[in-house]
Amino acid sequence: MFYAKKIHHWLWRWHIIAGLISLPFVLLLSVTGAIYLFKADYEQQTYRSMTQVTPSVSYLTYQQQLDIAQKAAKENGLAIPTKMILPDSDYQATQFIAGRFSSESYTFVNPYTGEVTGQFARKDTLMQKVRKLHGELLLGKKGSWVIELVASWLVVLIMTGLYLFFPRSIAEIRTLFRVRVKQGKRTFYRDLHALCGFWLSLALLMVLAGGLPWTELFGSNFKTVRDQTGTGYPTGYHGRGLESDPTKAANKLDLDDVVTIAKDKDLAGVVTITIPTKPKGIYSISNRAEALKDQQQIHVDQYSGNVIKTFSWSDVGVLSNGRHVVMRIHQGEFFGQANWYFMLGLCVLTAVLSASALVSYCLRKPKKSLGLPKAARDKQIGVLLWGSMLLLGITLPMFGISLLAIMTLCLISKILKKTIRLVSAAS
Protein backbone atom coordinates (compact mmCIF):
# COMPACT_ATOMS: atom_id res chain seq x y z
CA MET A 1 0.00 0.00 0.00
CA PHE A 2 2.83 2.39 0.95
CA TYR A 3 4.69 1.60 -2.27
CA ALA A 4 1.50 2.09 -4.35
CA LYS A 5 1.01 5.49 -2.70
CA LYS A 6 4.57 6.47 -3.62
CA ILE A 7 3.96 5.50 -7.24
CA HIS A 8 0.65 7.37 -7.28
CA HIS A 9 2.25 10.60 -6.04
CA TRP A 10 5.24 10.20 -8.36
CA LEU A 11 2.99 9.75 -11.42
CA TRP A 12 0.69 12.54 -10.29
CA ARG A 13 3.69 14.84 -10.12
CA TRP A 14 4.72 13.97 -13.68
CA HIS A 15 1.11 14.23 -14.85
CA ILE A 16 1.01 17.84 -13.65
CA ILE A 17 4.42 18.60 -15.21
CA ALA A 18 3.25 17.11 -18.54
CA GLY A 19 0.04 19.12 -18.29
CA LEU A 20 1.84 22.40 -17.64
CA ILE A 21 4.03 21.79 -20.70
CA SER A 22 1.19 20.69 -22.99
CA LEU A 23 -1.92 22.60 -21.93
CA PRO A 24 -1.68 25.90 -23.92
CA PHE A 25 -0.70 24.04 -27.07
CA VAL A 26 -3.39 21.38 -26.69
CA LEU A 27 -6.01 24.13 -26.63
CA LEU A 28 -4.47 25.65 -29.76
CA LEU A 29 -4.29 22.29 -31.54
CA SER A 30 -7.91 21.54 -30.65
CA VAL A 31 -9.16 24.83 -32.08
CA THR A 32 -7.02 24.79 -35.25
CA GLY A 33 -7.78 21.11 -35.81
CA ALA A 34 -11.51 21.78 -35.63
CA ILE A 35 -11.20 24.70 -38.07
CA TYR A 36 -9.14 22.64 -40.54
CA LEU A 37 -11.86 19.99 -40.68
CA PHE A 38 -13.93 22.55 -42.61
CA LYS A 39 -11.23 22.93 -45.29
CA ALA A 40 -13.11 21.17 -48.11
CA ASP A 41 -16.35 23.11 -47.53
CA TYR A 42 -14.56 26.42 -47.12
CA GLU A 43 -12.41 26.07 -50.24
CA GLN A 44 -15.33 24.80 -52.30
CA GLN A 45 -17.19 28.03 -51.58
CA THR A 46 -14.16 30.36 -51.72
CA TYR A 47 -12.84 29.12 -55.06
CA ARG A 48 -16.16 28.28 -56.70
CA SER A 49 -15.64 30.93 -59.42
CA MET A 50 -12.37 29.21 -60.38
CA THR A 51 -13.44 25.59 -60.16
CA GLN A 52 -16.97 25.70 -61.61
CA VAL A 53 -17.78 26.26 -65.29
CA THR A 54 -20.83 26.19 -67.57
CA PRO A 55 -20.82 23.22 -69.98
CA SER A 56 -20.80 23.82 -73.73
CA VAL A 57 -20.97 21.71 -76.90
CA SER A 58 -17.35 22.23 -77.96
CA TYR A 59 -14.34 21.65 -75.75
CA LEU A 60 -10.56 21.74 -75.97
CA THR A 61 -8.29 18.71 -75.76
CA TYR A 62 -6.44 18.11 -72.51
CA GLN A 63 -3.15 18.78 -74.29
CA GLN A 64 -4.43 22.20 -75.41
CA GLN A 65 -5.57 22.94 -71.85
CA LEU A 66 -2.14 21.95 -70.53
CA ASP A 67 -0.42 24.30 -72.97
CA ILE A 68 -2.72 27.15 -71.84
CA ALA A 69 -2.09 26.42 -68.15
CA GLN A 70 1.69 26.27 -68.60
CA LYS A 71 1.71 29.52 -70.57
CA ALA A 72 -0.44 31.29 -67.95
CA ALA A 73 1.74 30.04 -65.09
CA LYS A 74 4.88 31.26 -66.84
CA GLU A 75 3.36 34.69 -67.53
CA ASN A 76 2.32 35.08 -63.88
CA GLY A 77 5.61 33.95 -62.36
CA LEU A 78 4.29 30.63 -61.07
CA ALA A 79 5.97 27.25 -61.39
CA ILE A 80 5.11 25.32 -64.57
CA PRO A 81 2.34 22.73 -63.95
CA THR A 82 3.40 19.09 -64.14
CA LYS A 83 0.21 17.42 -62.88
CA MET A 84 -3.43 17.41 -63.88
CA ILE A 85 -6.46 16.33 -61.89
CA LEU A 86 -8.94 14.54 -64.12
CA PRO A 87 -12.32 16.35 -63.94
CA ASP A 88 -15.14 14.14 -62.71
CA SER A 89 -17.96 16.46 -63.82
CA ASP A 90 -18.90 18.47 -66.89
CA TYR A 91 -19.23 21.49 -64.58
CA GLN A 92 -15.67 21.26 -63.30
CA ALA A 93 -12.71 23.31 -64.54
CA THR A 94 -9.56 21.33 -65.25
CA GLN A 95 -7.04 21.75 -62.44
CA PHE A 96 -3.29 21.78 -63.15
CA ILE A 97 -0.74 21.56 -60.33
CA ALA A 98 2.86 22.67 -60.02
CA GLY A 99 5.23 21.86 -57.16
CA ARG A 100 4.77 19.56 -54.18
CA PHE A 101 3.26 19.77 -50.72
CA SER A 102 3.28 23.34 -49.32
CA SER A 103 4.89 24.75 -52.47
CA GLU A 104 2.02 23.67 -54.73
CA SER A 105 0.33 26.22 -57.00
CA TYR A 106 -2.84 25.71 -59.00
CA THR A 107 -4.10 26.85 -62.40
CA PHE A 108 -7.70 26.26 -63.48
CA VAL A 109 -8.72 26.15 -67.15
CA ASN A 110 -12.24 26.21 -68.60
CA PRO A 111 -12.25 23.10 -70.86
CA TYR A 112 -14.85 24.66 -73.18
CA THR A 113 -13.46 28.17 -73.75
CA GLY A 114 -9.79 27.82 -72.80
CA GLU A 115 -10.15 30.68 -70.31
CA VAL A 116 -7.89 30.56 -67.26
CA THR A 117 -10.51 30.87 -64.52
CA GLY A 118 -8.04 31.37 -61.69
CA GLN A 119 -4.64 30.73 -60.16
CA PHE A 120 -3.35 30.63 -56.59
CA ALA A 121 -0.52 29.25 -54.50
CA ARG A 122 -1.31 26.88 -51.66
CA LYS A 123 0.86 28.81 -49.19
CA ASP A 124 -1.36 31.88 -49.62
CA THR A 125 -4.62 30.16 -48.66
CA LEU A 126 -6.27 30.63 -45.27
CA MET A 127 -6.55 26.91 -44.63
CA GLN A 128 -2.85 26.36 -45.35
CA LYS A 129 -2.05 29.01 -42.73
CA VAL A 130 -4.34 27.18 -40.28
CA ARG A 131 -2.53 23.94 -41.12
CA LYS A 132 0.86 25.58 -40.57
CA LEU A 133 -0.34 27.00 -37.26
CA HIS A 134 -1.58 23.54 -36.29
CA GLY A 135 1.60 21.73 -37.29
CA GLU A 136 4.35 24.34 -36.99
CA LEU A 137 2.94 27.30 -35.00
CA LEU A 138 3.77 29.39 -38.13
CA LEU A 139 7.44 29.08 -37.11
CA GLY A 140 8.59 26.61 -39.75
CA LYS A 141 10.96 23.87 -38.59
CA LYS A 142 11.37 25.42 -35.13
CA GLY A 143 7.61 25.25 -34.61
CA SER A 144 7.60 21.62 -35.71
CA TRP A 145 10.09 20.83 -32.93
CA VAL A 146 7.79 22.48 -30.39
CA ILE A 147 4.74 20.56 -31.63
CA GLU A 148 6.69 17.30 -31.43
CA LEU A 149 7.71 18.13 -27.87
CA VAL A 150 4.08 18.86 -26.94
CA ALA A 151 2.79 15.71 -28.64
CA SER A 152 5.40 13.60 -26.85
CA TRP A 153 4.46 14.99 -23.44
CA LEU A 154 0.80 14.57 -24.31
CA VAL A 155 1.42 10.82 -24.61
CA VAL A 156 2.90 10.90 -21.08
CA LEU A 157 -0.03 12.99 -19.90
CA ILE A 158 -2.55 10.46 -21.22
CA MET A 159 -0.75 7.41 -19.84
CA THR A 160 -0.23 8.87 -16.36
CA GLY A 161 -3.82 10.14 -16.35
CA LEU A 162 -5.14 6.68 -17.17
CA TYR A 163 -3.21 5.18 -14.27
CA LEU A 164 -4.32 7.86 -11.81
CA PHE A 165 -8.03 7.66 -12.69
CA PHE A 166 -8.40 3.96 -13.43
CA PRO A 167 -10.85 2.32 -10.95
CA ARG A 168 -9.17 0.25 -8.21
CA SER A 169 -12.39 -1.52 -7.21
CA ILE A 170 -15.84 -2.40 -8.50
CA ALA A 171 -17.32 0.41 -6.41
CA GLU A 172 -15.10 2.94 -8.15
CA ILE A 173 -16.35 2.00 -11.64
CA ARG A 174 -19.25 4.43 -11.26
CA THR A 175 -16.73 7.30 -11.24
CA LEU A 176 -16.27 6.60 -14.97
CA PHE A 177 -19.85 7.67 -15.65
CA ARG A 178 -20.60 10.63 -13.40
CA VAL A 179 -19.62 14.20 -12.66
CA ARG A 180 -20.41 15.35 -9.14
CA VAL A 181 -22.11 18.73 -9.53
CA LYS A 182 -23.15 19.40 -5.91
CA GLN A 183 -19.80 19.10 -4.14
CA GLY A 184 -18.20 22.38 -5.12
CA LYS A 185 -16.20 23.72 -8.03
CA ARG A 186 -13.03 21.79 -7.23
CA THR A 187 -14.79 18.44 -7.34
CA PHE A 188 -16.88 19.35 -10.39
CA TYR A 189 -13.92 20.41 -12.55
CA ARG A 190 -11.79 17.53 -11.29
CA ASP A 191 -14.51 15.03 -12.28
CA LEU A 192 -15.16 16.73 -15.62
CA HIS A 193 -11.45 16.62 -16.48
CA ALA A 194 -10.96 13.03 -15.32
CA LEU A 195 -14.10 11.76 -17.07
CA CYS A 196 -13.28 13.42 -20.42
CA GLY A 197 -9.65 12.34 -20.18
CA PHE A 198 -10.47 8.70 -19.49
CA TRP A 199 -12.96 8.27 -22.34
CA LEU A 200 -10.93 10.28 -24.85
CA SER A 201 -7.56 8.69 -24.04
CA LEU A 202 -7.50 5.95 -26.68
CA ALA A 203 -8.88 8.27 -29.36
CA LEU A 204 -6.25 10.89 -28.51
CA LEU A 205 -3.45 8.33 -28.68
CA MET A 206 -4.71 7.25 -32.12
CA VAL A 207 -4.82 10.88 -33.30
CA LEU A 208 -1.30 11.45 -31.98
CA ALA A 209 -0.18 8.35 -33.89
CA GLY A 210 -1.53 10.03 -37.03
CA GLY A 211 0.41 13.23 -36.40
CA LEU A 212 3.76 12.08 -35.00
CA PRO A 213 5.09 10.61 -38.31
CA TRP A 214 5.00 14.19 -39.70
CA THR A 215 7.37 15.47 -36.99
CA GLU A 216 11.12 15.93 -37.22
CA LEU A 217 12.82 13.45 -34.86
CA PHE A 218 10.11 10.83 -34.47
CA GLY A 219 9.22 11.12 -38.17
CA SER A 220 12.84 10.63 -39.21
CA ASN A 221 13.19 7.57 -36.96
CA PHE A 222 9.89 6.19 -38.26
CA LYS A 223 11.08 6.48 -41.87
CA THR A 224 14.39 4.81 -40.98
CA VAL A 225 12.65 1.84 -39.35
CA ARG A 226 10.19 1.63 -42.26
CA ASP A 227 12.95 1.62 -44.88
CA GLN A 228 15.22 -0.78 -43.00
CA THR A 229 12.42 -3.28 -42.43
CA GLY A 230 10.99 -3.04 -45.95
CA THR A 231 7.55 -2.15 -44.62
CA GLY A 232 7.10 1.03 -46.65
CA TYR A 233 6.44 1.59 -50.34
CA PRO A 234 7.84 -0.93 -52.83
CA THR A 235 10.65 0.21 -55.14
CA GLY A 236 9.28 2.33 -57.97
CA TYR A 237 5.89 2.91 -56.32
CA HIS A 238 6.04 6.67 -56.92
CA GLY A 239 7.83 6.28 -60.25
CA ARG A 240 11.39 6.89 -59.07
CA GLY A 241 13.86 4.73 -61.00
CA LEU A 242 11.39 3.99 -63.82
CA GLU A 243 12.13 5.31 -67.32
CA SER A 244 10.57 5.64 -70.77
CA ASP A 245 12.35 4.40 -73.87
CA PRO A 246 13.29 7.51 -75.92
CA THR A 247 14.19 5.41 -78.96
CA LYS A 248 10.46 5.38 -79.71
CA ALA A 249 10.22 9.18 -79.72
CA ALA A 250 8.31 9.23 -83.01
CA ASN A 251 5.30 7.77 -81.22
CA LYS A 252 5.27 10.17 -78.28
CA LEU A 253 1.92 10.29 -76.48
CA ASP A 254 0.04 13.47 -75.74
CA LEU A 255 -1.96 14.09 -72.57
CA ASP A 256 -5.24 12.95 -74.15
CA ASP A 257 -3.79 9.50 -74.86
CA VAL A 258 -2.90 9.13 -71.18
CA VAL A 259 -6.34 10.37 -70.10
CA THR A 260 -7.84 7.58 -72.22
CA ILE A 261 -5.63 5.03 -70.44
CA ALA A 262 -6.65 6.46 -67.05
CA LYS A 263 -10.37 6.36 -67.89
CA ASP A 264 -10.09 2.78 -69.09
CA LYS A 265 -8.78 1.82 -65.62
CA ASP A 266 -11.99 3.14 -64.02
CA LEU A 267 -10.16 4.32 -60.91
CA ALA A 268 -12.10 5.40 -57.82
CA GLY A 269 -11.79 8.84 -56.22
CA VAL A 270 -9.65 11.74 -57.42
CA VAL A 271 -7.39 10.78 -60.35
CA THR A 272 -4.10 12.64 -60.90
CA ILE A 273 -1.87 12.39 -63.95
CA THR A 274 1.79 13.36 -63.52
CA ILE A 275 3.34 14.67 -66.74
CA PRO A 276 6.97 13.90 -67.70
CA THR A 277 9.40 16.83 -68.03
CA LYS A 278 12.45 14.91 -69.31
CA PRO A 279 13.08 12.65 -72.35
CA LYS A 280 13.22 9.54 -70.13
CA GLY A 281 10.40 10.66 -67.86
CA ILE A 282 7.17 8.72 -67.48
CA TYR A 283 3.48 9.46 -67.12
CA SER A 284 2.14 8.40 -63.72
CA ILE A 285 -1.55 7.84 -63.04
CA SER A 286 -2.63 7.71 -59.41
CA ASN A 287 -5.87 7.98 -57.49
CA ARG A 288 -6.82 9.06 -53.98
CA ALA A 289 -9.79 6.90 -53.06
CA GLU A 290 -11.88 6.92 -49.89
CA ALA A 291 -10.89 3.27 -49.35
CA LEU A 292 -7.12 2.80 -49.33
CA LYS A 293 -7.48 -0.66 -50.90
CA ASP A 294 -8.84 1.01 -54.08
CA GLN A 295 -5.74 3.14 -54.65
CA GLN A 296 -3.32 2.37 -57.49
CA GLN A 297 -0.17 3.75 -59.11
CA ILE A 298 0.18 3.16 -62.87
CA HIS A 299 3.35 4.20 -64.69
CA VAL A 300 3.27 4.59 -68.48
CA ASP A 301 6.01 4.94 -71.09
CA GLN A 302 5.56 8.41 -72.65
CA TYR A 303 6.41 7.11 -76.14
CA SER A 304 4.94 3.65 -76.56
CA GLY A 305 2.06 3.99 -74.12
CA ASN A 306 3.00 0.67 -72.55
CA VAL A 307 2.34 0.28 -68.83
CA ILE A 308 5.78 -0.03 -67.25
CA LYS A 309 4.61 -0.92 -63.77
CA THR A 310 1.34 -1.08 -61.84
CA PHE A 311 1.07 -1.06 -58.07
CA SER A 312 -2.00 -1.67 -55.94
CA TRP A 313 -2.35 -0.73 -52.29
CA SER A 314 -1.77 -4.37 -51.31
CA ASP A 315 1.86 -3.86 -52.41
CA VAL A 316 2.38 -1.24 -49.67
CA GLY A 317 4.10 -2.40 -46.47
CA VAL A 318 2.48 -2.56 -43.06
CA LEU A 319 4.09 0.59 -41.59
CA SER A 320 3.17 2.84 -44.52
CA ASN A 321 -0.30 1.32 -44.59
CA GLY A 322 -0.74 1.85 -40.87
CA ARG A 323 0.53 5.40 -41.11
CA HIS A 324 -2.02 6.23 -43.79
CA VAL A 325 -4.85 4.67 -41.79
CA VAL A 326 -4.18 6.75 -38.65
CA MET A 327 -3.41 9.82 -40.79
CA ARG A 328 -6.77 9.52 -42.58
CA ILE A 329 -8.51 9.15 -39.22
CA HIS A 330 -6.58 12.19 -37.96
CA GLN A 331 -7.87 14.20 -40.94
CA GLY A 332 -11.44 12.92 -40.59
CA GLU A 333 -11.33 11.05 -43.91
CA PHE A 334 -11.10 7.33 -43.14
CA PHE A 335 -14.67 6.14 -42.54
CA GLY A 336 -16.76 8.75 -44.27
CA GLN A 337 -18.83 11.50 -42.68
CA ALA A 338 -18.87 9.67 -39.35
CA ASN A 339 -15.08 10.12 -39.15
CA TRP A 340 -15.50 13.87 -39.72
CA TYR A 341 -18.03 14.18 -36.89
CA PHE A 342 -15.87 11.96 -34.69
CA MET A 343 -12.86 14.26 -35.12
CA LEU A 344 -14.92 17.43 -34.67
CA GLY A 345 -16.37 16.03 -31.44
CA LEU A 346 -12.89 14.99 -30.31
CA CYS A 347 -11.55 18.50 -30.91
CA VAL A 348 -14.39 20.07 -28.92
CA LEU A 349 -14.13 17.60 -26.04
CA THR A 350 -10.33 17.95 -25.94
CA ALA A 351 -10.77 21.70 -25.56
CA VAL A 352 -13.23 21.03 -22.69
CA LEU A 353 -10.73 18.56 -21.21
CA SER A 354 -7.95 21.16 -21.33
CA ALA A 355 -10.06 24.01 -19.97
CA SER A 356 -11.36 21.89 -17.08
CA ALA A 357 -7.79 20.80 -16.30
CA LEU A 358 -6.67 24.43 -16.08
CA VAL A 359 -9.58 25.43 -13.81
CA SER A 360 -9.14 22.36 -11.63
CA TYR A 361 -5.41 22.99 -11.28
CA CYS A 362 -5.88 26.66 -10.39
CA LEU A 363 -8.53 25.81 -7.77
CA ARG A 364 -6.38 23.12 -6.16
CA LYS A 365 -2.85 24.51 -6.18
CA PRO A 366 -1.58 26.58 -3.22
CA LYS A 367 -0.78 30.24 -3.83
CA LYS A 368 2.79 31.04 -4.86
CA SER A 369 3.44 27.38 -5.69
CA LEU A 370 3.23 25.06 -8.68
CA GLY A 371 1.25 22.68 -6.53
CA LEU A 372 3.36 19.63 -7.37
CA PRO A 373 2.64 16.75 -4.96
CA LYS A 374 5.48 15.70 -2.71
CA ALA A 375 6.71 12.56 -4.39
CA ALA A 376 8.98 9.72 -3.40
CA ARG A 377 12.60 9.99 -4.40
CA ASP A 378 13.13 8.94 -7.99
CA LYS A 379 15.19 5.91 -6.97
CA GLN A 380 12.29 4.58 -4.87
CA ILE A 381 9.74 4.20 -7.64
CA GLY A 382 11.10 0.98 -9.10
CA VAL A 383 12.77 -0.45 -12.16
CA LEU A 384 9.50 -0.98 -14.07
CA LEU A 385 8.52 2.67 -14.08
CA TRP A 386 12.01 3.83 -14.91
CA GLY A 387 12.14 1.25 -17.67
CA SER A 388 8.85 2.60 -19.02
CA MET A 389 10.22 6.15 -18.95
CA LEU A 390 13.37 4.99 -20.75
CA LEU A 391 11.31 3.20 -23.42
CA LEU A 392 9.17 6.31 -23.94
CA GLY A 393 12.31 8.44 -24.13
CA ILE A 394 13.70 6.23 -26.90
CA THR A 395 10.40 5.99 -28.80
CA LEU A 396 9.69 9.73 -28.41
CA PRO A 397 13.12 11.40 -28.61
CA MET A 398 11.84 14.89 -27.82
CA PHE A 399 10.34 13.57 -24.58
CA GLY A 400 13.62 11.86 -23.72
CA ILE A 401 15.67 15.01 -24.36
CA SER A 402 13.31 17.26 -22.42
CA LEU A 403 13.10 14.75 -19.54
CA LEU A 404 16.89 14.78 -19.24
CA ALA A 405 16.83 18.58 -19.26
CA ILE A 406 14.19 18.71 -16.49
CA MET A 407 16.02 16.17 -14.34
CA THR A 408 19.29 18.02 -14.84
CA LEU A 409 17.67 21.27 -13.70
CA CYS A 410 16.19 19.49 -10.67
CA LEU A 411 19.60 18.08 -9.79
CA ILE A 412 21.25 21.48 -10.12
CA SER A 413 18.49 22.99 -7.96
CA LYS A 414 19.05 20.37 -5.23
CA ILE A 415 22.81 20.93 -5.31
CA LEU A 416 22.35 24.70 -5.04
CA LYS A 417 19.92 24.36 -2.13
CA LYS A 418 22.27 21.97 -0.33
CA THR A 419 25.21 24.31 -0.94
CA ILE A 420 23.25 27.28 0.41
CA ARG A 421 22.31 25.31 3.54
CA LEU A 422 25.93 24.30 4.11
CA VAL A 423 27.14 27.88 3.65
CA SER A 424 24.46 29.15 6.02
CA ALA A 425 25.38 26.53 8.62
CA ALA A 426 29.09 27.35 8.32
CA SER A 427 28.47 31.05 8.82
N, C-alpha and C positions, 0 to 999 in steps of 0.2 A: 504493500500500500504506500509506504514511504517513498519507495523508488518510483512508483507510478506517479506520485505527486510531483516528484522532481522533474520527471519527463514532461508532465503536463505544463508546469511552469516554464520549463526550458523552451518547449514548442510555442507556448503562448507568447513568450518574449520575441521569438523569431517571427511569429505571425504578425505581431505589431510592427516590427522592423520592416518586414516585407510590405505591409500595408502602407506605412509612411512613405516608402520608396515608390510604390505603385499608384497610390490613390489618385493623385491629380491627373496622371496620364490615362488611367483606366476610364475616368469620366470623359476625357477628351476622345479616347478611342471609341467609347460607346456612342457618343454624339456624332462623330464623323463617320463611323461605320453605319449608323442608321441613315444618315444623309446620303451616303454613297449607294445604298440599296435602291434609291430612286433614280439612279443614273440613266437607265434605259428610258424611263418615262420622261425625264427632264430633257434629255437630248433629242428624243423624238419630237417633242414640242418645239424646242429651241431651234432645231435645224430643219424643221419641216419644209421651209421654202427651198432648201438646198436638195433635200432627199426625195421630195415628191414632185412628180411631173404629170402632165395630162397626156394620155395616150393619143397616138395619131396613126394614120395608115402606113406612112413611110417611116423607115428608121435607118440609122447608120449601122455599119458593121462594127463589131467590137474593136477591130484593128483601127478603123477610122476614129473611134472614140478615144482609144489609147493615144493616138497621135495628137489629138486635140488636148487631152489632159496633160501630156508631157510638154507640149508647147506652152500651155497656160502656166504650168508650174515653173518652167524656165523663165518666162516673162515676169513672173511675180516673185522671183528669188527663192522659190521653194525647191526642195529636193525633187528629182525626177521620179515619178511613180514607177514602181516595179512589181506591183501587185494589183489585182482587180478582184472585187467581190462580185460574184455572179448574181445579178438581180433575180429576185424570186417573185416579182410582180410587174405587171405592165405599167404600174403607177410609180415605179421606183427608178430614180436616177442611178446611173452606173457609178459606183464608187471606186476610185483608184487610190492606192496607198503608196507612200514613199517612206523609207526609214523603218525603224523597229522600236517597239516598246514606247518609251516616253518621247522619243524623237519623231514619232510618226506624224505625217501631214496628209491631209485628205483633199482630193479634188473630185467634184461631182459633175457629171456630164449628162445632159438631157439626150437620151438615145434617139429621139425623134428629130430634134432640131440641131443638135451639136452644140447647143449653148452650154457654157460652163456655168452651172447654177450656183456654185459656191466653192470656197476653199478655206481651210483653217488648219492650224497646227494643234496637235493634241495638247501640248504644254500650255496653250493659251486658254483652254476650256476651264470652266468653273469646276466641273467634276474631277478633272485631273489635279487641280489645286487641292480639292478635298482629299483625294487619294494620297497626294504627297504629304498633306498635313497628317493624315492617318498613319502613313508608313514611314515618314521621315521628318515630321514636325516642320516641314518646309526648310530644313537645314541640310538637305542633301545627305551625303554619307555619314556626317556627324550625327544627324538626326536618326539615321537608321541604327547606329550604335546605341543610342538612348532607348529607342523602341525595343531593341533586342534585350537590353538590360531590364527594362520594365516587364517584358513578356517572360523573361527568365524568373524574375522574382514573383511574378503572378502565379507561376507554376508552384513555387514554394508556398505562396499564400494559400492557394487552393488545397494543397496537400496537408498543410498544418491545420487549416480550418476544418477539413474533414475529420482529422483525428480529434480535435478539440470538441467538436459538436456531436460526434457519432455516439448514439445511445449506448450506455454501458449495461442497461438492463431492459427488460420488457416494459417496465413502467415508464421508462424514459422515451419509448418510441413515440408517444403522443406529442413530444416536443417537436417532432418533425412535421406536425400538421397544424400547429397553432401559434398564434401570436398573442401574448397576454397584453390586453389593452387597458386593464384597470389597476395595474400595479406600478404606475409611474412611467415617466418618459424613459428613464434608463433601461428599464426592463422591456418596454415596448420596442425601442430602437435596437436593443441587443437581440431580441427575438426576431425582429424583421430582418436584420442583417444575417443572423445565423440560418434562418429558414430559407431565404433567397440563396445564400451561399451554398447550402447543402444541396438543394435541388438543381442548381445551375452548374455545379462543379464539373460533372462529366461533359456537359455541353461546352463549357468554357475551355476545358482541356482539349476537346476536339477542335474548337475554333483556333486555339493557340497552335495546335499541330498544323493547321492550314496556313498559318502566317509565318511561323518560325523558319521554314525553308527559304523564305525570301530575305532573311536577315544576312548579316555579313559573316560572322564567325560560325554560327550554327549552320547557316546555309552552305558555307564553303565546306564544312565537315560532312554535311549530308551528301553533297555532290561527290566528294571524295569516296565515301563509303559506297555510294550508288555505282560509281564508275569502277571501283576496285572489285566489287562483287558481281558486276554484270547484271545489275537489276534495274538498269535505266532503259534508255532507248537503244534499239539495235543499231548497228553501224549502217549509216546511210539513211536513217529514218527521215531526217530533215533535208536530205539531198546532198549533204556534204560528202565529197569523194566520188560522186556519180558524175559522169560526163556524157555529152552528146558526141556523135561521130561527125566532125566537120567535113569529112570527105564526101558527104552526101549533101553539100551545101546547095546544090541546084534544086533540091526538093524542100527547102526550108518552109516550115509551117508558119502560118500567121495565127493571130490570137483566136480567130473564129474557128479554126481547125481544132484548137485545144478546147474551146468551149463545147464543141460537138462531142469530143471525147469525154469531157466532164459530165455533160448531160446524159450521155449513154450509160454512165456509171450509176445514175440515179442516187446520188449521195444525199443523206439526210442533213438538215441544218443549214448553216451558212457555209457556202463553198467559196474558197479563195484560190485564185490561180496566180502563182508566182512566175514572173516573166524573166527569161534569161537576159543577161546584159553582156555576156562574153561569148566568143565563138564556140567554146566547149560547154557553155551553160545549158541547163535543162529547164523545161517547164515542170513545175510542181503543182499538183492539184491536191488540196486538202479540205477537210470539212470540220466544222465545230458543231457537233451534234449534242442534243440534250443528254442522250445516253452515250457514255464513253465508248461502249462496245461497238457503236455505229461509226466511229471515226476511222478514217483511212488517210494514207499518204500515197499518192500515185505520181511517179516520176517518169517524164516522157522525153524522149530524144527530140530536140527542136528541129531536126532535119527529116528524119524518117517517120516520126510519129509513133515509133515503137515504144511500148511501155518498158522502161528499163528495170523498174523495181516497184512493187506494190507492197505496202505494209498495212496490216490491220491492227486494231488496238490490242488484240491478243498477243502481238509480237512484243509489246511493251512490258518491261520487267516490273516486278512487284513493288519496288520502292517508288518508281515514277508513277505507276498506277495509283498507289496509295496516296501519293502526294496530290495528284489531281483530284482524287475523291474528296479529301479533306479540304482542298482549296476550293472546289466547287461548292461544298457545303458552306465554307467560310463566306463565299460571295453570294450565297442564297440561290444557287443555280443547279443543285444536284437532283432534287426530287420535286421539280416543278414549283408551282405557286406556294405549296405548303412550306417548302424550304425558305422562300422569301419571307413569309409570315413568321416562321420559326426564328429566323435571324433578326427580324425587326423586334419581335418580342424579347429575344435574348439581349439585344442592345438596350432596350428600355429597362428591363429587369436588372441588368448589370449596372445601369446608372442608379437605379433605386438601391441596389446592393451597396454601391460605393458611397452614396449620400448617407444611407443609414449607418454605415461603418464610421463615417466622419462624425456624425452627430453622437453616436454611441461612445466613441472614443473621447470626444470633448466633454461629454457629461460624466464620464468615469475617471478621467485622469486628474491627478492632483494639480493644483496651480503651481506654476513655475517648475514643472517636471514633465518629462516625456511619458511618465506613467508606465514604464516598463516593469513587469513583475520581477521580483527578486528571484532569480533562478539559481539552480544548482551550478556548481562549477562545471565548466565544460568537460573536464575529465571524468565527471561522475555520471554522465548520461549514457555511457555504454558504447560498445563497439558497433552495434547495429545502427544506431542513429548516426554516428560519425561516418560509418560506411555508406549510409544513404546519402548523407551530405556530400561525400566524396564522389559518389556515382552521379549525383545531380550536377556537381561542379564540372565533371568531365563531359557529361552529356550537353550541359548548357554552359559553355565557356564563360559567358559574360557574368553568370551567377557565380561561378568559381572565382573569377578575378575579383569581383566586387566583394565576395565573402572574405577573401584573403585581405583585402584592403580594410574592411570593417574590423576584422580580428586584429590586424596590425595596429590600427588606431586604438582599439580597446587595450591592447597590451602596452602601448606607449602611455596611454592614460593611467593605467595601473602603476607603471614604473614611476611616472611623474608624481602621482599621489603618494607613493611609498617614499620617494626621495624627499618630498616636502615634509612628510611626517618625521623622517629621520633628522632632517635639518632642524625642524622645530624642536624635536626632543633634545638635540645636541646643544641648541642655544638656550 
